């Protein structure tokens, strides 16, 4: 009697916009928030759907794409680091500023360390040498300094404003 093929175990994740994604345990293991559900004794992989109220389908798709590329061996070109760097550059280039910030929040919510580190570095690279105005606009920070206070800070800490793109 031939052995029946083993059923592939997947974990179901439901985004806040109602889409359900089936991911492998290897991908789910990268998401520490999901791990807390999976390690629960009442969890049954075949029937349990894990709700993700703070993650959209777009965000989960991007995070899964990143994890699949970096953790499932898809980065196996002759020069793996070069291929991974190119993938990462294209990954960020496809995102506008709002998508980048929202993806960063989703990665933080899911507690996916590699994606979170990568996106934090992408944001750091993006705001490097940018004006205070650009950074405030990017993060939605309201300027609470008076004109006099800002002039004083620019005067006493002039070194912090050297080489900055003032737009």
C-alpha positions in Angstrom: 0.0 0.0 0.0 1.5 3.3 -1.1 1.9 6.1 1.5 -0.5 8.9 1.0 1.3 12.2 0.4 1.7 14.3 3.5 -0.5 17.3 3.7 1.5 20.4 3.7 0.9 22.3 6.9 0.2 26.0 6.5 -0.8 28.7 8.9 -3.8 31.0 8.0 -3.4 34.7 8.6 -6.4 37.1 8.1 -5.6 40.7 7.4 -7.7 43.7 8.6 -9.2 44.0 5.1 -10.4 40.4 5.2 -7.9 38.5 3.0 -6.6 35.2 4.3 -3.0 34.2 3.5 -1.7 30.7 3.9 2.0 30.7 5.0 4.4 28.0 5.8 5.5 27.5 9.4 9.0 28.6 8.4 7.6 32.0 7.4 5.3 32.2 10.4 8.2 31.5 12.7 9.8 34.7 11.5 6.8 36.7 12.8 7.2 36.7 16.6 3.6 37.9 17.1 2.3 34.9 15.2 4.6 32.6 17.3 2.6 33.5 20.4 -0.5 32.1 18.7 1.2 29.0 17.3 2.8 28.1 20.6 -0.6 28.2 22.3 -1.9 24.6 23.2 -5.3 25.3 21.6 -3.8 26.2 18.2 -4.7 23.9 15.4 -2.9 24.8 12.1 -5.5 23.3 9.8 -8.5 25.1 11.3 -7.3 28.2 13.1 -7.2 31.5 11.3 -5.1 34.1 13.1 -6.5 37.7 12.8 -4.1 40.5 12.1 -6.1 43.7 12.9 -3.2 46.0 12.3 -1.9 44.6 9.0 -3.4 45.1 5.5 -3.2 42.6 2.6 -0.6 44.9 0.8 1.6 45.0 3.9 1.4 41.2 4.6 2.1 40.5 0.9 5.3 42.6 1.0 6.5 41.1 4.2 5.9 37.6 3.0 7.7 38.4 -0.3 10.7 39.8 1.7 10.8 36.7 3.9 10.4 34.3 1.1 13.3 35.9 -0.8 15.7 36.2 2.1 14.8 33.1 4.1 13.7 30.5 1.6 16.8 30.3 -0.5 15.6 32.4 -3.4 18.6 34.6 -3.1 21.0 31.9 -4.5 22.6 33.8 -7.4 26.3 33.5 -7.9 26.8 36.6 -5.9 24.1 36.2 -3.2 24.9 39.5 -1.5 24.7 41.4 -4.7 21.4 39.8 -5.7 20.0 40.4 -2.2 21.1 44.0 -2.3 19.5 44.5 -5.7 16.2 42.9 -4.4 16.3 45.2 -1.4 16.8 48.3 -3.5 13.9 47.3 -5.8 11.7 46.4 -2.8 12.1 49.9 -1.3 11.9 51.7 -4.6 8.4 50.3 -5.2 7.1 51.9 -2.0 6.0 55.5 -1.6 6.8 57.3 1.7 3.4 56.4 3.2 3.6 52.8 2.2 7.1 52.6 3.7 6.0 54.0 7.0 2.9 51.8 7.1 5.0 48.7 6.2 7.4 49.6 9.0 4.5 49.7 11.5 3.1 46.4 10.2 6.6 44.8 10.5 6.8 46.2 14.1 3.3 44.8 14.9 4.3 41.4 13.6 7.7 41.7 15.2 9.6 40.5 12.2 13.1 41.5 13.2 14.8 41.2 9.8 12.1 43.2 8.0 12.0 45.7 10.8 15.8 46.2 10.7 15.7 46.5 6.9 12.9 49.1 6.9 14.4 51.1 9.7 17.6 51.3 7.7 15.7 52.3 4.6 14.0 55.1 6.5 17.3 56.2 7.9 18.9 56.3 4.4 15.9 58.2 3.1 16.1 61.0 5.7 19.9 61.2 5.8 21.1 64.7 5.0 17.5 65.9 4.6 16.2 69.2 6.1 14.4 69.4 9.4 11.4 70.4 7.4 11.5 67.3 5.3 11.9 65.0 8.3 9.1 66.8 10.1 6.8 66.4 7.1 7.8 62.7 6.7 7.0 61.8 10.2 4.1 64.3 10.6 5.8 66.2 13.4 4.4 69.7 14.2 7.1 72.3 14.8 6.6 73.6 18.3 9.6 75.9 18.3 9.2 79.7 18.0 11.2 81.4 15.2 13.6 82.7 17.9 14.1 79.3 19.5 14.8 77.7 16.1 17.3 80.4 15.2 19.1 79.9 18.5 19.3 76.1 18.0 20.6 76.6 14.4 23.2 79.0 15.8 24.4 77.0 18.8 24.3 73.6 16.9 25.4 74.7 13.5 27.3 71.5 13.0 24.0 69.6 12.9 22.9 71.5 9.9 26.1 71.2 7.8 25.6 69.3 4.5 21.9 69.2 4.8 19.7 69.4 1.7 17.6 72.4 2.5 15.3 71.8 -0.6 
